[in-house]
Amino acid sequence: MNPLLASLQPYPFERLRALTRHIAPNAAYHPISLGIGEPKHPTPSLVTDALIANLKGLASYPATAGEPALRTAIAQWITRRYGVSVDETRQVLPVNGSREALFALAQTVIDPTRDDATVVCPNPFYQIYEGAALLAGARVAFVNSDPTRQFAADWASVPESTWARTQLLYVCSPGNPTGAVMPLSEWETLFELSDRHGFVIASDECYSEIYFRDVPPLGSLEAAMHLGRSDFRRLVAFTSLSKRSNVPGMRSGFVAGDANILKAFLLYRTYHGSAMSPTVQAASIAAWNDEAHVIANREQYRQKFAQVTPLLSTVMDVSLPDAGFYLWADVSRLAPGGDDLAFALQLLAQYNVAVLPGSLLAREVDGVNPGAGRIRLALVSEASDCLEAAQRIVACAQSLRSR
């Protein structure tokens, strides 16, 4: 067996299941889960219609590079969304969802012959980043977020010696779990570091189309263009239809950026067998070419957050994020000893609401777990359930305060 498999840690939801297996939730309440970030809004009919109309595609082997029509649809969407022009033949590749591509990129760009190969990622983080790095034979350097700076990663805390060993940097904007969006100044810092040390930047942007401000979140390709980097050197952006179009089961997204990296990535994917079904490609074209369903989807989230956030803010430190469908709530003054896990277990046992303890989404660095004392709430269910869950969370908080 590959000995590197032993370095993997259990996924957060596996750890939570193990910790809650002996809990019998209060049967007086119907179960509500705010734990898993799985979109629950209906899939648009234009997508399902396209799937049904193109079932004949199941009879054909797909090309790993995707059909020209899909790459054109993606390139046109990038231009509409970010005002950026990309070469659809060299700077765009369809992928089977951003998760598999985030993992596969590390296997492409990490040099396993270097004993000191390092991957840097924010903390808290999406666990795929860590697993991808470890299975590529690299070590992981975590960068804690700073709650006093809207959870921005403290890049200045990373020693030059670590940057010198870095081959890949994962960033997530809008962030999971914080919802924070990286400003242009932060991109400028990271691009300068990339130029100095030669590492690749993988920008996870799967939450980019769920936002609450008037201005859409800045994307990495857009930031590169503003900073005179139209060749997108050492940059790969990852985007998915899962959240944007409510099709998590379709596993469809794209990567875009540095043409030289994508050429190598295509070679890797050809051997890895990562081609997208022609049927899914046809449905993806329909999704990328339509914005009306995205606007309607975003409005549903805005309405839910407008109801839930003020209610929760009466009992805990929580505020509207820049983007995404998570609330990153501080329960450190509510739970015994500030323990986010204890709060989550009590909430499940007494009120039958499942949330994800923040400490499970992070690693301890220099004696600090930046997720400790927080919980992640995924407002993915219908509005009535999200509101009822919030009411139960308030009741749980109030019961803890009264002790």
Secondary structure, 3 states (H helix, E strand, C coil): CCHHHHHCCCCHHHHHHHHHCCCCCCCCCCCEECCCCCCCCCCCHHHHHHHHHCHHHHHCCCCCCCCHHHHHHHHHHHHHHHCCCCCCCCCEEEECCHHHHHHHHHHHHCCCCCCCCEEEEEECCCCHHHHHHHHCCCEEEEEEEEHHHCCEECHHHCCHHHHHHEEEEEEECCCCCCCCCCCHHHHHHHHHHHHHHCCEEEEECCCCCCECCCCCCCCHHHHHHHCCCCCCCCEEEEEEHHHHHCCHHHCCEEEEECHHHHHHHHHHHHHHCCCCCHHHHHHHHHHHCCCHHHHHHHHHHHHHHHHHHHHHCCCCECCCCCECCEEEEECCCCCHHHCHHHHHHHHHHHHCEECEEHHHHCCCECCECCCCCEEEEECCCCHHHHHHHHHHHHHHHHHHHCC
